[in-house]
Amino acid sequence: MAYTVMTFNLRYNNPGDGQNAWPNRIDKVAEMIHAHAPLFVGTQEGYYEMLNDLQPKLADYAWIGEGRFGARENEHCAIFYKQEELTLQQHGQFWLSETPEVTASISWNSGFPRVCTWAIFEHKKTGERFIVYNTHLDHQSQQARDLGTKVIWDYITAHHKEHALPVILMGDFNSRPADLPIRFLRGETDLDGEQSWLKDAYTQLPGPIGWTAHDFQGGEAGEPIDYIFVSPDVAVDRALVDRREIGGGYPSDHYPVIAQINL
């Protein structure tokens, strides 16, 4: 069965963005998500108040995740999912640090604590189960991006040994295709002796990928930093970067990335 999935950096609520501040974009974000009707969407830069504002406009969805400082504090890497179609079986969150189970922990000169939210879902109609990871790598420190990716990979491999489920990893990696985190996740190079077996959904995108973070300027000339990766037992039928304006403006300073997958 084909499923549509999405990753979408929402851009935090910065009043300095003027006409692009969150209150002026929330309906555009909801419309963009409804247009693709993903089974689940991983969001980045959503603060608790933003997510609470958005959720009533996405009545089919529930969401999970906690703030990077713990509880409801600051940025969440939330996962919105269609609650009528999916059963949430397990979920959790870890920090991209040397002590990933310690709330708000920070390492490697990272500008902020960084997190990865994960969830195991069962599709009610088909009985298919899978595990989803949603993250946002650091914007400041290359070491934090590299070693944060290794932390994510450690959790993916541990969960895979325990559950043996198809994997979907998505998020804002603050990394271009030639950077180590992406080359590692694509299986092009090792990282601390580890080798990834994930696939990049962009392999199904015809032509150049183009950029995915545009600072509300639009366009496509550049390279992506937002990605969707899947395990070998997941087929990617289609990939898309949606660069549309809605109502005369962009929903965010990032474009959403969408993939149609088959387990």
MIVOFI-271091 format. One record per residue (C-alpha): x, y, z; residue in one letter. Coordinates in steps of 0.02 Angstrom, whole numbers, padded with zeros to 5 digits, always signed. Example, Ala and Ser with C-alpha at 12.3 -4.5 7.8 and 13.67 -1.06 7.14 Angstrom:
<atoms>
+00615-00225+00390A+00684-00053+00357S
</atoms>
This chain:
<atoms>
+00000+00000+00000M+00064+00173-00046A+00086+00303+00091Y+00128+00487+00075T+00252+00557+00203V+00320+00733+00228M+00455+00830+00318T+00426+01016+00347F+00530+01145+00441N+00397+01269+00501L+00514+01415+00546R+00496+01468+00727Y+00383+01613+00773N+00497+01762+00750N+00402+01929+00757P+00549+02005+00662G+00492+01908+00508D+00354+02038+00486G+00227+01978+00359Q+00311+01807+00365N+00289+01788+00553A+00198+01630+00611W+00024+01705+00637P+00022+01754+00454N+00081+01583+00395R-00012+01456+00500I-00157+01438+00377D-00033+01420+00233K+00057+01281+00327V-00107+01190+00361A-00160+01208+00179E+00006+01139+00118M-00009+00987+00231I-00190+00958+00181H-00142+00970-00003A-00030+00818+00013H-00128+00730+00152A+00026+00637+00218P+00001+00487+00331L+00126+00574+00444F+00231+00732+00438V+00389+00771+00536G+00403+00955+00582T+00552+01054+00643Q+00561+01222+00734E+00385+01205+00800G+00369+01275+00976Y+00230+01207+01087Y+00118+01357+01061E+00140+01346+00872M+00099+01161+00870L-00054+01189+00978N-00110+01326+00858D-00084+01212+00709L-00162+01052+00775Q-00345+01111+00771P-00320+01155+00587K-00262+00976+00559L-00410+00889+00636A-00362+00718+00566D-00194+00723+00654Y-00125+00699+00828A+00057+00738+00869W+00199+00681+00982I+00365+00756+01036G+00438+00862+01173E+00546+01017+01179G+00734+01014+01161R+00750+01081+01338F+00626+00951+01397G+00437+00952+01424A+00362+01091+01316R+00515+01204+01312E+00577+01276+01147N+00589+01183+00981E+00502+01015+00957H+00539+00889+00821C+00356+00838+00818A+00276+00697+00720I+00097+00729+00665F+00005+00570+00615Y-00169+00524+00554K-00247+00454+00710Q-00390+00366+00619E-00267+00269+00511E-00120+00238+00628L-00103+00162+00801T+00041+00237+00900L+00125+00088+00983Q+00284+00161+01057Q+00373+00327+01050H+00518+00419+01128G+00649+00552+01108Q+00837+00562+01128F+00963+00702+01125W+01104+00714+00999L+01243+00716+01127S+01366+00606+01219E+01225+00570+01344T+01072+00551+01232P+00954+00498+01371E+00991+00655+01472V+00862+00792+01442T+00932+00951+01363A+01107+00877+01352S+01226+00960+01230I+01394+00911+01155S+01520+00950+01018W+01496+01140+01019N+01317+01125+00963S+01225+01291+00961G+01074+01213+01049F+01022+01046+01121P+00967+00942+00972R+00841+00801+00976V+00769+00657+00876C+00590+00601+00903T+00541+00424+00857W+00380+00323+00848A+00324+00148+00804I+00158+00147+00711F+00040+00012+00651E-00071+00046+00502H-00244-00005+00558K-00305-00065+00388K-00154-00165+00330T-00072-00210+00496G+00093-00147+00429E+00212-00081+00562R+00357+00040+00540F+00466+00159+00639I+00484+00345+00603V+00625+00463+00658Y+00617+00652+00645N+00766+00765+00683T+00848+00935+00661H+01038+00937+00658L+01137+01082+00725D+01159+01239+00621H+01325+01291+00697Q+01445+01146+00725S+01500+01023+00591Q+01560+00905+00727Q+01388+00910+00807A+01307+00869+00641R+01427+00726+00607D+01421+00647+00780L+01237+00685+00802G+01206+00581+00646T+01305+00440+00726K+01193+00449+00880V+01040+00435+00769I+01116+00288+00678W+01154+00200+00842D+00970+00213+00891Y+00911+00157+00720I+01020+00002+00725T+00973-00039+00905A+00787-00022+00866H+00808-00123+00707H+00888-00267+00802K+00745-00264+00926E+00597-00236+00809H+00657-00271+00631A+00538-00141+00561L+00547-00032+00405P+00630+00135+00443V+00588+00312+00388I+00710+00449+00441L+00669+00629+00401M+00712+00805+00450G+00816+00960+00427D+00996+00899+00424F+01076+01070+00394N+01187+00973+00273S+01211+00973+00086R+01231+00813-00015P+01422+00819-00011A+01428+00839+00179D+01473+00691+00288L+01302+00662+00369P+01217+00643+00200I+01355+00542+00119R+01352+00426+00270F+01163+00405+00273L+01165+00370+00086R+01293+00233+00114G+01429+00323+00017E+01554+00328+00162T+01573+00259+00336D+01561+00352+00501L+01665+00288+00647D+01673+00120+00559G+01485+00108+00535E+01400+00092+00365Q+01221+00150+00333S+01099+00045+00232W+00972+00185+00209L+00914+00253+00041K+00887+00436-00004D+00711+00474-00068A+00786+00605-00184Y+00847+00465-00297T+00668+00463-00366Q+00670+00649-00405L+00703+00682-00590P+00834+00814-00623G+00926+00923-00495P+00855+00927-00319I+00876+01115-00292G+00877+01200-00124W+00748+01172+00011T+00787+01319+00127A+00753+01486+00040H+00736+01622+00174D+00562+01667+00107F+00642+01713-00060Q+00582+01563-00160G+00675+01490-00307G+00769+01327-00322E+00949+01364-00370A+01054+01280-00237G+01064+01120-00135E+00945+01037-00011P+00964+01024+00176I+00797+00935+00210D+00787+00748+00175Y+00689+00586+00188I+00784+00422+00203F+00710+00246+00205V+00770+00070+00239S+00797-00055+00096P+00627-00136+00125D+00538+00029+00085V+00511+00074-00097A+00508+00258-00143V+00388+00282-00288D+00397+00471-00298R+00483+00620-00218A+00436+00803-00225L+00495+00971-00159V+00340+01081-00157D+00393+01259-00199R+00222+01337-00215R+00168+01499-00138E-00001+01496-00052I-00107+01653-00039G+00034+01761-00105G+00167+01699+00015G+00270+01551+00069Y+00212+01440+00213P+00390+01436+00283S+00570+01480+00244D+00591+01295+00200H+00498+01199+00067Y+00413+01038+00122P+00487+00877+00055V+00362+00740+00011I+00386+00558-00034A+00265+00421-00085Q+00325+00256-00013I+00276+00072-00012N+00325-00044+00130L
</atoms>
